[in-house]
Amino acid sequence: LCFVGEVKFKNKKICKNILNLLKSKAKSLNLAPNYYIIISKNGFSKEIDKICEQNLLLLDLNDFKILLEE
């Protein structure tokens, strides 16, 4: 399995452009990822949320809350 991902810790939502850049980086490295993973501090734009790709995982800080609970 091959995973390619990026973490963005910005005060704005992540847009589709970040996914396109990630795919471009993978292609330039001759990678064929099974999954693309993007982790965002402040969530995602409506545009990227609408993308229904089975190999795309979008995670924000809320997805990690359970790890912080005692």
Buried (B, 14 or more C-beta within 10 A) or exposed (E): EEEBEBEBEEEEBBEBEBBEEBBEEBEEEEEEBEBBBBBBBEBBBEEBEEEEEEEBBBBBEEEEEEEEEE
